[in-house]
Amino acid sequence: MQTFSHDLSHAEQLELLEGLTRAALTEYYGLDGAAATVQVQQYEDNAVWRITPPDHDGSFVARLSVRDGRPAHQQRSEMRWLESLAAARTVAVPEPITTTSGQHVVPIEVPGHDEPATLALLHWLPGTAEPPYQQPGVAREMGIATAHLHQHAATVPLPEFDRPVWDTEAILLTGPALTSPGAHELLGADGTTALRKVTELITPALQEGGPEDRGRIHGDLHRENMIALPGGTGIGMIDFDDCGTGAYLLDVATVLSSIHRIAHKQPGSYETFTEAYLDGYTHVRPLPSNWARLLEPYLLLRDAFILNFVTTAAPVNADVASWGPRRIAGIVASMQEYLEGHAYPGALGG
C-alpha cells in the first residue's frame, strides 16, 4: 500500500482528502457531498475547504486535521468555546455544526496514513480575510474584537476547557524548534544557539503577571485569521485550531507582529496602526500595567511559535516547504540582531 506522506504528492494527498471529506459530509451531516462546490482554502497541518452544497443557503468550512492535529477531545473543547462565543455575539466567529447524531468531531480513516484524522464542520464566516489595516477605523475595530475575545475568556466560565497551554515551557523549552533534531538541521547551529540565548533572556519577563493576565486565547491571531465583516460591521475571527490557555499579550503580539511584517516599509504606518489598535483594545478592557515593556518578549515568543510550526511542517508538507526556509532565516536574523542589542521587529520605539 502506498504511504500517504511519502508516496503521494501534495496535490494527490489533497485530492484523496477531498474525496474523503465529500463522503463524510453525506454520511455524517446529511449533505450532498458529491454535488457540493468545494474550494480549497489551505493545506498545511489541516486541509480546509469552503463547502457550498447545492440548493443550500450559505457555505460551510470543512477542516480535516491530518497531521499533528489536536486529539478529538481537544477539538471538542475548541468547538464548545466557539459555540459560547457565537452565543455571546460580542465577536463574530464560525459557529460549529454537529453531525446528525450530535457530534462535533468525526474520525476519518485516511488510507496509508499512520496518524489519526478528524473532521469538523463550521458555518462560513462571511467577509474579507486580512482586513485593510490602513482603512480608517479598521485598526481600532481589530483591537475591540481582540479585547472582546479576551473579555469573554475572563468572564465566561468554560468547564473542562482542555487545550494546549501556550507558555514558556511549551513554546520555548520543550518546543520542537529546540528539541527536535530535524529542527536543528533547518535552523542551523547559529539559529539554534540564537534561539537558546533568546529563551534564557526572555523567560523571566514571560513569567511575570498573575491569573488575570492569562486565560483562553486564540493562539494564532495573525491578520489573515481576522475577517472584515460585510458592510463595515466590525471584525470577526477564524481558525481557532491553535486556541489554548496563555497570556492575553501573546494574542496582542501576534496581531502586531503580523501587521509589522507588511507595514514596516511605510514610515509611521505600523505606529499609527498600533496606536489605534491598542486604543480599541483598552476601550473594552485594560492591558497589563507593564504591557509596553513586555510586548517585545511576547513578539519573540510569537516568532518562536512560528519556528516550532515551520520546522515541524516543512519536512512533510510541500506548501510549507516552499516558504518555510525563508521565514526561518528571517526570524533567526532578527533574533541575532536582538541579541546584539537591537530592538525586535514590532517593538514600540524600535
Secondary structure, 3 states (H helix, E strand, C coil): CCCHHHHCCHHHHHHHHHHHHHHHHHHHHCCCCCCCEEEEEEECCEEEEEEECCCCCCCEEEEEECCCCCCHHHHHHHHHHHHHHHHHCCCECCCEECCCCCCCCEEECCCCCCCCEEEEEEECCCCEECCCCCCCCHHHHHHHHHHHHHHHHHHCCCCCCCCCEECHHHHHHCCHHHHCHHHHHHHHHHHHHHHHHHHHHHHHHHCCCCHHHEEEECCCCCHHHEEECHHHCCEEECCCCCCEEEEHHHHHHHHHHHHHHHHCCCCCHHHHHHHHHHHHHHHHCCCCCCHHHHHHHHHHHHHHHHHHHHHHHCCCCHHHHHHHHHHHHHHHHHHHHHHCCCCCCCCCCC
